[in-house]
Amino acid sequence: MLMAHPAVLRALLDEYTALSSPHASEARAATRRRLDDVAYTLCVSTGTRDIDSAVTAARHRLSGARAFDGSVTGAVSV
């Protein structure tokens, strides 16, 4: 699996956090579409299928943990 660069993951996490804040939830349709786009990109970038797993995986990778230790994806490390 391709791994997103840490700077890309950080930018996506920051944007997702900003867009999903309570103030942003009252925003217009364009903001909601951007939130959906960022959530989708986070999922693709982390190899996950839902935003909660994507955020957890991105934070895990950014924390300096080994990417293939299996703790996020359930993969068996070799």
N, C-alpha and C positions, 0 to 999 in steps of 0.2 A: 504494500500500500504506500502511496506517496504521502509524505508528511509535509504539512504546511510549515512555512518558516515561522519561528517564534514571534517575529514582529507582525506577521499577518494575523496570527492567532490573537495576539494582544490587541491589535486594532479592532478585530471583529468582536472580541469580548467587550471592549470599551464601548463600541458603538451599540452592541446589543443591550448593555446595561443602561446606557443613556436613553435608548429608544423605548425600553420597557419600564422606565420609571413611571411613577403615578402621574406626573405632569404630562408625560408624553402620551399616556393612555387616552387623554382627552383630545388628542391631536386629530388632524384631518386624515383623510384616506391615504394620501401620499406617504405620510409618516408610517401608517400601518403597513402599507406595501413594502416600504423600506425595511421595516422590522421583520416582515416575512422573508424578504430576500436575505437579510443578514443571518437569520435563523437557519435558513436553508444552506447558506454558504458555510456556516459553522458545522452543520451536520455533515456536509460533504467533506470539509477539511479535516474532520476528526473520524470519519468512517462510522458515524452513528446514525440512528434513524429518528431520534427525537431531541428536542432542544435541551432538555434537562441533562441527558447523557452527553450531548455535545459540549455543554458548558463545563460539566465535570471533567470530561476528557481533555478539553483545552486547558483548564486550570491545572490539571495533573501534569500535562506536558510542560507547561510553563514553569511549574514548580521545580523543574530539574530532575524529575523522576525519569527512569528509563522508559522509553516509549513502548517497548515490547515486553514489559514484565508481567502482562496479563491481568493486572489489577483493574484495568478499566474495560478492556475489550473481552476479557475472558479467554484470550488466546494463550496457548501454551508456549512458554519461552523455551528456547532451545540452547 
